Amino acid sequence: MKPSFGCGDNCDYCTAGKYDFYDKEDGTPLSSPVEYGKAGGVGRGGQCKYFAHLILHRAIGMEEIESYDDMAKSQSIPAIKKDKITGITSVQAQPGDIIFRTDYDHTAVVVEVDYSKKSVMVIESNMTFNGYYPDDVAWSCKSGSGESNEIIGTRTLSESVLKSESYKIWTGKEDGAYRDYYNSYYYASKPIVFIIDDTGSMSTNIIYAKNAAIRIMNEEKARIESEYCKTHCDASCSERLYTLITFKDGTEEIDRQTYDIDHMIDSLNGLYASGGAGCPESSLTAIRNACKLVRNADIYLMTDASSNSYGVDETYADMKEVNETKNAVLTSRGTLHSIIYSDCGPAPMSSLLSKSASAAYDDMQSQCNKVASSAIIAKAALFDPAGLDGYSLLSFASGGLFFNIPSNQTETATEMIMKQSFSESTIAFYDGDGAKSYSIPVDGSVSVLQLALNVTLGSSVLVELKNPSGATVTDATDGVSVLTSGGNVFYSVEEDALVDGNWTASVTGSGTYRISATALTSNPMTYSGDTSVPVGSSLNLSAGLIFPVPGVSFELVNLDGTLALDTSLTTVDGLNYSGTSLMDTIGSFRFKATGEGNFQRMNPATITIGSLDVIVPEGMNLLKGTSASYPCEVRNLGTVEDTYDFFVTSSLGWAATASIPPQITLPAGGVFKINLPVTVPVDAEAGDADTLSVQAISQANSLIYDIDELQTVVKLQSSASIPTMTEWGMIIFMLLVGSVSFYFIKKQQR
């Protein structure tokens, strides 16, 4: 599928391997390997559904794909839809979706969405005779009418085509999970999401942010198109999904999702700063919606403002919303990197501690006037959830980086931050306090090493990096670049300066900080286990490697890197490992792998073992006009009584929440139970989904919280479903009319 691999140079395409479902139509097998998509009618002719099947088979081993009739009967939803309330038409398809049309029996895979134009780009196998690909080499390979010749290529489906040809998204047998498989497995590199504030105050910073992102993406493009990647398919050569989201005061704008670097660069170049009425912007709302779009992504937030509350201008986010955003990031297995150029208030309350009593009082009085009836100050004491404190909490909890960048270093610092986290795997990730030295093992698969010292507010620390021979590397060392920005320090060690062995990062000074080392490597580790469970529960652990590592073992470490618990994971292929550990201690941990040859990988996201447990059941698929009741629980697993703020939200308003208590008090070991009724409106459409979110936050410590969610999805009305009362009335009426007619006919015959 890549011309650079030599596929499609003449009339043939890359071989697909031998699979039974590519047998000839008479049932006899083709020669091995199958010459999939070969012109002239050889093989299956590259028929569209079989091409989509090939992708699914390679990604998840799928052996069956439904007929078009069955696809239409499944929980398929329109690829483009008009909102009944606002009248706005929006694309519902996302990259990785299988879309189809039944009037023409065609299937394709979405690889790009242009939300502004409401169009999608698909990769498909399609006939050349219809003129879709007149410039392709396959056009010259026609034989006879040409209708048996097909080509694998990309094509853009406009808004009008999506509507007129009634394309639908196939959710299939695995509840719509195909886009996650396609994005996570077919493309090994983590997806990238840019969330950029494009209000008027960002006029200079948005230019710097764009320039930095574009330079990093051009470097990645050069690597993918290198001579090495023409003959290798390891993680360092794989493409990734890019998403661009912009925001102001209200609803965020999803600009584009694509695997094409040039297309994303075009979208970034088109950004400019304008508008924006008040100080706070919709940054947290944009983060949550990004997590709905893309899983397992590196998310880059770039803003110069605090966050408003749920997209409402001149309001400020509170701890409840920060927790919801944190849950969205962790549930999607995302990593949030916050690049904050400034925040326009309220200022972090901790900053008042360094001021004189009168100045602190004046500042606090100003903030109280600004947020008047808001509960921010009363509820958060020394913590500003809407500003720097909230952003840093979200970044640190998800294993990301947080930087408050001085304006004179915006472009260089932004580029270094992106380069550090664009790397494929994390080698070391520790939270420290005061002077300490950290070992950074580098194995032979690492080609670029990035090190970052991320300081917290009020800290004064420095870091020195030494190679395995003990020599200090500096900005003057060939192949090494160093940047200091706002107390943060960045190192980039290129391949020419990289030596296998144990590097050392020595931190001096006082205060708290985070030290992280990432690497561009052909053997990254992915973690897909739990990130949060209540104390006393089993923690599911799961990790994957690209290549086997001799002597590999896994453990849970404390946030400072010290050993917390050895884990026993099993494998059948030497690449995918899984197991469970009973967690009987409340705390925060990280997952770490080590092996022979200086191999070390860490998952940067925090694994939390908590004293509070919110439990909701599985969601349901319901018919429109029907109801269900969900039994939910809140459990205090701690050793003392606690009072919790209690929140229940329904994304589409289907749940009855008026009688929900705002607070609940539970003794140690206590349980609160509640039934939450949900009613699907009669005008709901198949595929509509209401998300019911249940959250509890300790009033004694707002960092003790838990949140759980479920979805109620509208399912298709079965043709064999029970008639409604209106339909029963019509049936009875027709039966009566038929009976009367039959009576008079018989009477006339007499």
Protein Blocks (a to p, Z undefined) as FASTA:
>chain_A
ZZknopoklmbccdebjafklccfkopacdddddehiahhiajlopaklmmmmmmmmmno
pabdcdfklmmmmccdcfbdcdfklopacdfbdehiacddfklopadddfbdcfknopac
ddddddfklopammbmklmmgghjllmpccdddddddfklmmmnopacdebjnooplmmm
mmmmmpmbacddddddfbfklmmmmmmmmmmmmmmmmmmmmmmmmmklmmcccfklpccd
dddddddfkccddfbdcfbfklmmmmmmmpcceehjblbdcklmmmmmmmmmpghiacdd
ddfbdcdeehiahiacdfklmmmmmmmmmmnopacddddfbdebjadfklmmmpcfklmm
mmmmmmmmmnmmacklmmnopacfklmmlmmmmmmmnopacddddfklmmmmmmmmmmmm
mpmbdfbdcddedjddddddddfkbmbdcddddddehiacddddddfkopacdfklghia
cddeehiacddddfklpccdjdddddededddddddddddfbdcddfbdfbdcehiacdd
ddddfbdcehiacddddfkopafbdcddddfkomaccdddddfbgcddddddddehhiac
ddfbdcdddfbdcdddddddddehiacddddddddfbfbdcddddddddfkopaccklpc
fbdcddehiacdddddddddfkbcehiacddddddddfklmkbccddddddddddddfkb
ccdfklmmmmmmmmmmmmmmmmmmmmmmZZ
